[in-house]
Amino acid sequence: MEIEELPSEEHRQILDVQIESSSSPILDPFLLSFQNLTYDVKVSTKTGFPFPWNKSNVSSETNTKSLLRGISGEAREGQIMAILGASGSGKSTLIDALANRISKQSLKGTITLNGEVLDSGLSKVISAYVMQDDLLFPMLTVEETLMFSAEFRLPRSVSKRKKRERVRSLIDQLGLRNAAKTVIGDEGHRGVSGGERRRVSIGIDIIHDPILLFLDEPTSGLDSTSAFMVVKVLQRIAQSGSIVIMAIHQPSSRILGLIDRLIILSHGRALYNDSPPNLSHFFSDFGHPIPINENPSEFALDLIRELEGTPSGTQNLFEFNKSWKASSMDDNGGGDDIASMKRTTLPLKDAIAKSISRGKLVSGGGTGGANQSLSVPPFANPFYIEVMVLSKRLLTNSRRMPAKFAVRLGTITVTGIVLATMFWQLDDSPAGVQERLGCISISIATIFFNCITEVPTFIQERYIFMRETAYNAYRRSSYVLARSITHIPLLFNLALTLSLITFWAVGLAGGVPGFLFFFVTILAAFWAGSSFAAFISGLIPDVFLAFVSGIAIVSYFLFLCGFLVARDRLPKYWLWFHYISLVKYPYEAILQNEFLDPTECYVTGVQLFDQTALGALPAPVKSELVASMGHVLGRNITSSTCLTTGKDILKQQGITELSKWNCVWVTVAWGFFFRILFYLTLLFGSKNKRK
């Protein structure tokens, strides 16, 4: 794709607020300071086989690995700090530490903003984190993706027109004008290029112009021109009143010229912490001058890689960095660090309020004077707007992927046709009763197996959800409700299709009222199955494990629902699983709908011998046997005497505890219960923090 020119001045406005130029002095700046950051993780190694009878052969060793070792520094408003280093040097770990993505119990040291420890809740509101992975909805266009992000991040007080202007401006800034109407795409759908996808990922996290912006390798996968353009955009964001901190791998000389502060890491230690122009002077004093016309960052990384292979490693460079920095501060009277300490900064709340008054879009913060008390709500929009926007996005993405719905509808349709042709117009004989039981149980099991196919989709969206909610784009409860609402039309169509194909063809009882009850029960079963699939996907983030686990559990539901073995004959130690079986309640509801008619008879006199060795006897002989049995019992039993009613069948199946409507309500309640569990798994399982 041809790279777009940088936007004109009018396009650089963010919601009619002009970005300050780099030459303008920044009054009362933000200052993010970090001192002696240390982060250790325990690595356990086990040898041998952990059999209970063979404990002597098992040894467990716990080693501590230091990912960060006493790193200090500061990042200032209006500047870009870049963290440079080879793979495994600790770049991403340091970014996570500064972005409050590491548990405070594990991270040692202090991190302050304007001298105050930054609260976790406030940090989510005023900051953004751009992940290294591109997690996007594949069937939304670039413009739609950014517009939905604007709907989440920007408050209601910002008009629709201004939100669109912000999106168009950002598209121009990221060089995505030619791809604005192109879908993101995935493995099965052609979409934007990898570089364009990366820029979209950056755009959705900077749409609200945060005060703190953290980026994990934002130029990864981009060509040099596109990478320079992205960093140029980050520079303008910094100059508008933000602190920009990013990890980067081997920046070009042009990009290095845009960076204000550079930290070079090796094995969790800072080997350089100063401005990029001082790199040449630093390595010259160390005895390794940078050759003319060579990229300073590449030279630094190559030298560090060579030193890591020596017996002493980078210890000499580490010690030299400390002494060089101390001497530099003495030569210029304290340097920039002392000068920054002398500059007074406003208290954090006042600084944020003043930043909002200058036009920063801090997720719904009000505008006002610098002395206004801080009023930054945790979320930019109220609950109902989040639900509406999420629902619209989910429906838009699903509507453009009709194959997924078509496959599910196809399996339900084929299953319905197979059942209808196998059990065509069942009679009321004993054999017909057994076939009814089989038809109903297979129908219910098919519903739950069909719902398990939702697991991969849920898990794919789960990672997008985690990225967006990590910094309060919307509430977790809004996502759960929106996903539930958008699934109801799908479940309605699937339930209606299965009901229309099977009910009349199989010849189930009840007429129109019976059909309506059958449809409601099938819909309730789809609702419970979909909720169960959502819970499994929230609990188990691996697609394969979640899919296999879901199928296995549904199979156990079927085994113990009462169809294969009646409740009264189940071993007592399996009764608990019988009562939590999701298949049990819709199965019992439909059986009661089928067999509660008091006028129906399912076994008459001579039918008593059906499915036995005596069933092959001539009809007159069976009539005489029935009459003889009646004589012995003292009853008048003829060949047409009703011996088994629907209530008798229900008793044989152990269905005596709940009415049919109560079974439906229990099924619906299971659906809500698993939606609540789904919410709890998202609430406690998506903290996005290292331990």
C-alpha positions in Angstrom: 0.0 0.0 0.0 1.3 3.5 -0.8 2.0 5.5 2.4 -0.2 8.5 2.9 1.3 11.9 3.4 1.1 13.2 7.0 -2.2 15.1 7.5 -2.6 18.8 7.2 -2.8 21.1 10.2 -6.6 21.0 10.2 -6.6 17.3 10.5 -4.3 17.3 13.4 -6.9 18.8 15.6 -8.3 16.4 18.2 -12.0 17.2 18.8 -11.4 20.9 17.9 -8.5 21.1 20.4 -5.3 22.2 18.7 -2.2 20.1 19.6 0.5 22.1 21.2 3.6 22.4 19.1 6.9 21.1 20.4 8.2 24.6 20.8 5.5 25.6 23.3 6.6 25.4 26.9 4.8 22.8 29.0 3.7 24.3 32.3 3.2 22.1 35.4 4.2 18.9 33.5 3.5 15.3 34.5 6.5 13.5 35.7 6.5 9.6 36.0 9.3 8.5 38.2 10.4 5.0 39.1 13.1 4.0 41.5 14.8 0.6 42.1 12.3 -1.5 40.2 13.0 -5.2 40.9 10.9 -8.1 39.8 11.8 -11.7 40.6 10.0 -14.9 39.6 10.3 -18.3 41.0 11.1 -21.1 38.5 10.5 -24.6 39.7 12.2 -27.6 38.1 11.2 -31.2 38.8 13.0 -34.4 38.0 11.8 -38.0 38.1 8.3 -39.4 38.0 5.9 -38.1 40.8 4.3 -41.5 41.6 3.1 -41.7 45.3 5.1 -44.9 45.8 8.3 -43.5 44.3 8.8 -40.2 46.2 12.5 -40.9 46.6 13.1 -40.4 42.8 11.4 -37.0 42.8 13.4 -33.8 43.4 12.0 -30.3 43.2 14.3 -27.2 43.0 13.0 -23.7 43.1 15.2 -21.1 41.5 14.7 -17.3 41.5 15.0 -15.5 38.2 15.4 -11.7 38.2 13.6 -10.1 35.3 14.2 -6.5 36.6 17.2 -5.5 38.7 17.1 -2.1 40.4 16.0 0.0 37.4 15.4 3.7 38.0 14.5 6.6 35.8 11.8 9.1 34.8 9.6 9.9 31.9 8.2 13.4 31.3 5.2 14.9 29.7 5.9 15.9 26.1 8.6 13.3 25.6 9.0 9.8 24.3 10.9 7.3 26.4 12.1 4.2 24.5 13.2 1.0 26.1 15.7 -0.8 23.9 17.2 -4.3 24.3 17.5 -7.7 22.8 14.9 -10.4 23.2 14.8 -11.5 26.9 16.4 -8.3 28.1 13.3 -7.2 30.1 11.7 -4.6 27.8 8.2 -5.9 28.0 8.6 -6.6 31.7 9.6 -3.0 32.4 6.7 -1.7 30.3 4.3 -4.0 32.3 5.7 -2.7 35.6 5.3 0.9 34.6 1.8 0.2 33.3 0.6 -1.3 36.5 0.4 -4.8 35.0 2.5 -6.6 37.6 1.2 -7.4 41.1 2.3 -4.9 43.7 3.2 -7.8 46.0 5.8 -9.0 43.5 7.2 -5.8 42.2 9.7 -4.0 44.5 10.5 -0.3 44.2 8.4 2.8 43.8 6.5 4.3 40.8 5.0 7.7 41.2 3.3 10.3 39.0 4.0 13.9 40.1 5.4 12.5 43.4 2.2 10.5 44.2 1.7 6.7 44.0 -0.7 6.2 41.1 -3.9 4.4 42.2 -4.7 1.3 40.1 -8.3 2.5 39.3 -7.1 6.0 38.2 -4.3 4.5 36.2 -6.8 2.6 34.1 -8.6 5.8 33.3 -5.8 8.0 32.3 -3.5 5.5 30.6 -3.6 3.1 27.6 -1.6 0.0 26.8 -1.0 -1.1 23.2 -0.2 -4.8 23.2 2.2 -6.5 20.8 -0.4 -8.8 19.4 -3.1 -7.6 17.1 -6.5 -8.6 18.6 -9.3 -7.3 16.4 -12.7 -8.3 15.0 -12.0 -9.7 11.6 -15.1 -8.6 9.7 -15.2 -4.9 10.8 -13.6 -2.3 8.5 -10.7 -0.1 9.7 -13.1 2.8 10.0 -15.7 0.8 11.9 -13.1 -0.6 14.3 -11.8 2.9 15.2 -15.4 4.3 15.4 -16.5 1.6 17.8 -13.4 2.4 19.9 -14.4 6.1 19.9 -17.9 5.1 21.0 -16.4 3.3 24.0 -13.6 5.7 24.9 -15.2 9.1 24.3 -18.0 10.3 26.5 -21.6 11.1 25.5 -20.8 14.8 25.8 -18.7 14.4 22.6 -21.1 14.6 19.6 -21.3 11.9 16.9 -19.9 14.4 14.4 -16.8 15.1 16.5 -16.2 11.4 17.1 -16.2 10.9 13.4 -13.8 13.8 12.9 -11.5 12.3 15.5 -11.6 8.9 13.7 -10.9 10.5 10.3 -8.0 12.5 11.7 -6.6 9.4 13.3 -6.9 7.4 10.1 -5.0 10.1 8.3 -2.3 10.2 11.0 -1.8 6.5 10.8 -1.7 6.4 7.0 -4.8 4.2 6.7 -6.9 6.4 4.4 -6.8 3.9 1.5 -7.7 1.0 3.8 -10.4 2.8 5.8 -13.2 0.8 4.1 -11.3 -2.6 4.1 -12.2 -5.3 6.6 -9.5 -6.3 9.1 -9.6 -9.9 7.9 -8.2 -13.2 9.3 -6.9 -16.5 8.1 -10.1 -17.2 6.1 -10.9 -13.7 4.9 -8.7 -11.3 2.9 -8.2 -8.0 4.6 -5.6 -5.3 5.4 -1.9 -6.0 5.4 0.0 -6.9 8.6 1.4 -3.4 8.9 -2.0 -1.8 8.5 -3.4 -4.2 11.1 -0.7 -3.1 13.5 -1.5 0.6 13.0 -5.2 -0.1 13.6 -4.3 -1.8 16.9 -2.4 1.3 17.9 -5.2 3.6 16.9 -7.9 1.9 19.0 -5.9 2.5 22.1 -5.0 6.1 21.5 -8.4 7.2 20.3 -9.1 8.9 23.6 -5.7 10.7 23.8 -4.5 9.3 27.1 -2.1 11.0 29.5 0.0 7.9 29.9 0.6 5.8 26.8 2.5 2.5 27.0 3.4 0.6 23.8 5.0 -2.9 23.5 7.0 -2.7 20.2 4.5 -0.6 18.2 6.8 -0.7 15.1 7.0 -4.5 15.0 6.1 -5.7 11.5 6.3 -2.3 9.8 8.6 -1.1 7.1 10.9 1.8 8.0 8.7 4.5 6.5 5.6 3.2 8.3 7.4 2.8 11.5 8.8 6.4 11.3 5.2 7.6 10.6 3.9 5.8 13.7 6.5 7.2 16.0 5.9 10.6 14.5 2.3 10.3 15.5 3.4 9.2 19.0 5.6 12.3 19.2 2.6 14.6 18.5 0.6 12.7 21.1 3.4 13.3 23.6 3.6 17.0 22.7 -0.1 17.3 23.3 0.5 16.6 27.0 1.1 12.9 27.3 3.9 10.7 28.5 4.7 8.1 25.9 6.8 5.0 26.9 7.5 2.2 24.4 9.6 -0.8 24.0 11.3 -0.9 20.6 13.7 -3.2 18.8 16.5 -1.7 16.7 15.0 1.7 15.7 16.3 3.4 12.6 18.4 6.5 12.9 15.3 8.7 11.9 13.2 7.1 14.7 16.1 7.5 17.2 16.0 11.2 16.4 12.4 11.4 17.6 13.1 9.7 20.9 13.8 12.0 23.9 14.9 9.4 26.5 16.5 6.0 25.9 17.0 3.1 28.3 19.0 0.1 27.1 18.5 -3.1 29.0 20.4 -6.4 29.3 19.2 -9.2 31.5 17.0 -6.8 33.5 19.6 -4.2 34.2 19.9 -0.7 32.7 23.2 -0.2 30.8 22.3 3.2 29.5 19.7 5.8 30.6 20.0 9.1 28.9 19.1 10.9 25.7 19.9 9.3 22.4 22.3 12.1 21.2 24.6 11.2 24.1 25.1 7.6 22.9 28.1 8.5 20.8 29.8 10.3 23.7 28.9 7.5 26.1 30.5 4.7 24.1 33.5 6.8 23.2 34.2 7.3 26.9 33.7 3.5 27.3 36.4 2.9 24.7 34.2 1.7 21.9 33.4 4.7 19.7 30.5 4.4 17.3 31.7 4.5 13.6 30.5 7.3 11.4 27.3 6.6 9.5 26.4 3.6 11.7 23.1 3.3 13.5 23.9 4.0 17.2 21.2 1.7 18.5 22.4 -1.2 16.3 26.0 -0.6 17.4 24.9 -0.6 21.0 23.0 -3.8 20.8 25.7 -5.6 18.9 28.3 -4.5 21.4 26.1 -5.6 24.3 25.6 -9.0 22.6 29.3 -9.4 22.3 29.9 -8.5 26.0 27.2 -10.9 27.1 29.3 -13.7 25.6 32.4 -12.8 27.7 33.1 -14.2 31.2 32.5 -10.8 32.9 29.4 -10.2 30.8 28.0 -6.6 30.9 29.2 -5.9 34.4 31.9 -3.4 33.3 29.4 -1.5 31.1 26.9 -1.5 34.0 29.5 0.0 36.4 30.7 2.4 33.8 27.1 3.7 33.2 26.8 4.5 36.9 30.1 6.4 37.0 29.5 8.1 33.7 26.1 9.3 34.7 27.4 10.7 38.0 30.3 12.5 36.3 27.9 14.0 33.6 25.6 15.4 36.3 28.6 17.0 38.0 29.8 18.5 34.8 26.6 20.3 33.9 25.5 21.2 37.4 23.1 18.3 37.9 21.9 17.7 34.4 18.4 17.4 33.2 17.4 15.2 36.1 18.2 17.8 38.8 16.6 20.5 36.6 13.5 18.5 36.4 13.4 18.1 40.1 13.7 21.8 40.6 10.7 22.4 38.4 7.7 22.3 40.5 4.8 20.0 39.5 1.2 20.4 40.5 -0.4 17.8 42.8 -1.6 14.9 40.7 -5.4 15.7 40.9 -4.8 19.3 39.9 -2.5 18.3 37.1 -5.1 15.9 35.7 -7.8 18.5 36.0 -5.6 21.0 34.2 -4.8 18.5 31.5 -8.5 17.9 30.9 -9.1 21.6 30.6 -6.4 21.7 27.9 -8.4 19.2 25.9 -7.1 15.8 26.8 -9.7 13.2 26.3 -9.5 11.3 29.6 -12.5 9.0 29.2 -15.2 11.3 30.1 -13.4 13.8 32.3 -15.2 17.1 32.6 -13.7 20.3 31.5 -13.0 23.2 33.7 -10.3 25.3 35.2 -7.1 24.1 36.8 -8.5 24.5 40.3 -11.5 22.3 39.5 -11.6 19.2 41.7 -10.8 16.1 39.8 -13.8 14.4 38.3 -12.7 11.5 36.1 -15.3 8.7 36.1 -14.0 5.2 35.8 -15.9 4.7 32.5 -16.5 7.1 29.7 -20.2 6.1 29.1 -23.1 4.8 31.2 -24.0 1.1 31.3 -26.8 1.2 28.7 -24.7 2.9 26.1 -22.0 0.4 26.5 -24.5 -2.4 26.0 -25.9 -0.8 22.9 -22.5 -0.2 21.3 -21.3 -3.7 22.2 -24.4 -5.3 20.8 -24.1 -3.3 17.5 -20.5 -4.4 17.1 -21.2 -8.1 17.8 -24.1 -8.1 15.4 -22.2 -6.4 12.7 -19.3 -8.8 13.0 -21.6 -11.8 13.1 -23.7 -10.7 10.2 -20.6 -10.6 8.0 -19.7 -14.2 8.9 -22.9 -16.0 7.9 -21.0 -19.3 7.5 -20.9 -19.8 11.2 -24.6 -19.5 11.6 -25.2 -21.5 8.4 -23.2 -24.4 9.8 -25.1 -24.4 13.1 -28.4 -24.1 11.3 -27.4 -26.8 8.9 -26.6 -29.3 11.7 -29.9 -28.6 13.4 -31.8 -28.9 10.2 -30.1 -32.2 9.2 -30.6 -33.6 12.7 -34.3 -32.6 12.6 -34.8 -34.2 9.2 -33.0 -37.4 10.4 -35.2 -37.6 13.5 -38.4 -36.8 11.5 -37.7 -39.6 9.0 -36.5 -42.1 11.6 -39.4 -41.5 14.0 -42.1 -40.7 11.4 -45.6 -40.5 12.9 -45.0 -42.7 16.0 -47.9 -44.7 17.3 -48.9 -45.3 20.9 -47.7 -48.8 21.2 -45.0 -49.8 23.8 -42.4 -49.7 21.0 -43.7 -46.2 20.1 -43.2 -45.1 23.7 -39.5 -46.2 23.7 -39.0 -44.5 20.3 -40.5 -41.3 21.7 -38.1 -41.4 24.7 -35.1 -41.9 22.3 -36.3 -39.1 19.9 -36.7 -36.6 22.7 -33.4 -37.4 24.4 -31.5 -37.2 21.1 -33.1 -33.8 20.3 -32.1 -32.4 23.7 -28.5 -33.7 23.5 -28.1 -32.3 19.9 -29.0 -28.9 21.3 -26.2 -28.9 23.9 -23.7 -30.4 21.5 -24.6 -27.7 19.0 -24.1 -25.0 21.6 -20.6 -26.2 22.4 -19.5 -25.1 18.9 -19.7 -21.5 20.3 -16.6 -22.1 22.4 -14.0 -21.1 19.8 -15.8 -17.9 19.1 -16.1 -17.0 22.7 -12.4 -17.6 23.3 -11.4 -15.5 20.3 -13.4 -12.6 21.7 -12.2 -13.2 25.2 -8.7 -11.9 24.3 -10.2 -8.8 22.7 -12.4 -8.3 25.8 -9.3 -8.6 28.1 -7.4 -5.9 26.1 -10.3 -3.5 26.1 -11.4 -3.9 29.7 -7.9 -3.8 31.0 -8.1 0.0 30.8 -11.8 0.5 31.4 -13.1 0.8 27.8 -16.4 -0.7 29.1 -17.7 -2.7 32.0 -17.5 -6.5 32.1 -21.2 -6.7 32.9 -22.0 -4.7 29.8 -20.1 -7.3 27.6 -21.9 -10.2 29.3 -25.3 -8.6 28.8 -24.6 -7.5 25.2 -23.4 -11.0 24.3 -26.5 -12.6 25.8 -28.9 -10.2 24.0 -27.3 -10.6 20.6 -27.5 -14.4 20.9 -31.2 -14.5 21.6 -32.3 -14.1 17.9 -29.8 -16.8 16.8 -31.1 -19.2 19.5 -34.7 -18.4 18.6 -34.2 -19.3 14.9 -32.4 -22.5 15.8 -35.1 -23.6 18.3 -37.9 -22.7 15.8 -36.2 -24.7 13.0 -35.8 -27.8 15.1 -39.4 -27.6 16.5 -41.0 -27.1 13.1 -39.2 -30.0 11.5 -39.6 -32.6 14.3 -42.8 -31.9 16.3 -45.4 -32.5 13.6 -43.4 -35.1 11.6 -42.8 -37.3 14.7 -46.4 -37.0 15.8 -45.8 -35.6 19.3 -48.8 -35.0 21.4 -50.6 -31.8 22.4 -51.6 -30.1 19.2 -50.9 -26.4 18.9 -50.5 -25.8 22.7 -48.2 -28.8 22.8 -46.1 -27.4 20.0 -45.8 -24.0 21.6 -44.7 -25.6 24.9 -42.2 -27.8 22.9 -40.8 -24.7 21.2 -40.4 -22.8 24.5 -38.6 -25.8 26.1 -36.3 -26.2 23.1 -35.5 -22.4 23.3 -34.8 -22.7 27.0 -32.5 -25.6 26.3 -30.6 -23.6 23.7 -30.3 -20.7 26.2 -28.9 -22.9 28.9 -26.5 -24.6 26.5 -25.3 -21.3 25.1 -24.7 -20.0 28.7 -22.8 -23.2 29.6 -20.6 -22.8 26.5 -19.9 -19.2 27.5 -18.9 -20.3 31.0 -16.6 -23.0 29.7 -14.9 -20.5 27.3 -14.4 -18.0 30.1 -13.0 -20.7 32.5 -10.7 -22.5 30.1 -8.8 -20.1 27.7 -7.4 -22.9 25.5 -9.7 -23.7 22.5 -8.9 -27.4 22.3 -9.2 -28.0 26.1 -12.4 -26.0 26.4 -14.0 -27.8 23.4 -13.1 -31.3 24.6 -14.1 -30.5 28.2 -17.4 -29.1 27.0 -18.3 -32.1 24.9 -17.3 -34.5 27.7 -19.4 -32.7 30.3 -22.5 -32.6 27.9 -22.0 -36.4 27.4 -22.1 -36.9 31.2 -25.2 -34.8 31.3 -26.8 -37.1 28.8 -25.7 -40.3 30.6 -27.2 -39.2 33.9 -30.3 -37.3 32.8 -32.6 -40.2 33.4 -33.0 -41.6 29.9 -30.4 -44.4 29.9 -31.0 -45.2 33.6 -34.1 -44.0 35.5 -33.5 -41.8 38.5 -34.8 -44.4 40.9 -32.2 -46.9 39.6 -29.2 -44.6 39.6 -26.5 -45.3 42.2 -26.8 -42.9 45.1 -23.3 -41.5 44.5 -24.4 -40.3 41.0 -27.6 -38.6 42.1 -25.9 -35.3 42.6 -24.8 -35.2 39.0 -28.3 -36.2 37.9 -29.7 -33.1 39.5 -27.2 -30.7 37.9 -27.6 -32.3 34.5 -28.7 -29.6 32.0 -30.3 -32.3 29.8 -32.5 -33.6 32.7 -34.9 -30.6 32.9 -35.9 -30.0 29.3 -36.0 -33.8 28.8 -38.5 -34.2 31.7 -40.5 -31.1 30.6 -41.1 -32.5 27.1 -41.9 -36.0 28.4 -44.6 -34.5 30.7 -45.9 -32.5 27.7 -46.1 -35.8 25.9 -47.5 -38.2 28.4 -49.8 -36.2 30.8 -52.9 -36.6 28.6 -55.2 -38.8 30.8 -57.2 -40.0 27.8 -54.1 -41.6 26.1 -53.3 -45.3 26.6 -50.0 -46.7 25.7 -50.3 -50.4 26.6 -53.6 -52.3 26.1 -54.3 -55.9 27.0 -52.6 -57.9 24.3 -49.8 -55.3 23.8 -48.5 -56.5 27.2 -46.7 -59.2 25.4 -45.1 -56.9 22.8 -41.3 -57.0 22.8 -41.3 -60.3 24.6 -41.0 -64.0 23.5 -44.8 -64.2 23.7 -45.3 -61.5 21.2 -45.1 -63.9 18.3 -48.1 -65.9 19.5 -51.4 -65.7 17.5 -53.8 -62.9 18.7 -56.5 -65.4 20.0 -53.9 -67.1 22.1 -52.7 -63.8 23.6 -56.4 -62.8 24.3 -56.9 -66.0 26.2 -53.7 -65.4 28.2 -54.9 -61.9 29.1 -58.3 -63.2 30.2 -56.6 -65.9 32.3 -54.4 -63.3 34.0 -57.4 -61.2 34.7 -59.2 -64.2 36.3 -56.2 -64.8 38.5 -56.0 -61.1 39.6 -59.8 -60.9 40.0 -60.1 -58.3 37.2 -61.8 -58.3 33.9 -59.0 -57.8 31.4 -59.7 -57.9 27.7 -57.5 -57.2 24.7 -58.6 -53.5 24.7 -58.2 -52.9 28.5 -55.7 -50.0 29.2 -52.9 -51.3 31.3 -50.4 -48.4 31.1 -51.2 -44.7 31.0 -48.9 -41.7 30.4 -48.6 -41.2 34.2 -47.4 -44.7 34.6 -44.6 -44.1 32.0 -43.6 -40.9 33.9 -43.4 -42.9 37.1 -41.3 -45.6 35.4 -38.9 -42.8 34.3 -38.8 -41.3 37.8 -40.4 -38.1 36.7 -42.5 -37.2 39.7 -40.8 -34.2 41.4 -41.4 -31.2 39.2 -44.2 -30.0 36.9 -43.4 -29.4 33.2 -43.4 -25.6 33.6 -41.2 -25.8 36.7 -38.7 -27.9 34.6 -38.7 -25.1 32.0 -38.1 -22.4 34.6 -35.2 -24.5 36.1 -33.7 -24.7 32.6 -34.0 -21.0 32.2 -32.5 -20.4 35.6 -29.5 -22.7 34.7 -28.9 -20.3 31.8 -28.8 -17.3 34.0 -26.7 -19.1 36.6 -24.0 -19.9 34.0 -24.1 -16.4 32.6 -23.4 -15.2 36.1 -20.5 -17.7 36.4 -19.3 -16.4 33.0 -19.3 -12.9 34.3 -17.3 -14.0 37.4 -14.7 -15.8 35.3 -14.2 -12.6 33.3 -14.1 -10.5 36.5 -11.5 -12.6 38.3 -9.8 -14.4 35.4 -9.0 -11.4 33.2 -6.9 -9.2 35.5 -4.2 -9.0 32.9 -1.5 -8.8 35.5 1.6 -10.8 36.2 1.8 -12.3 39.6 
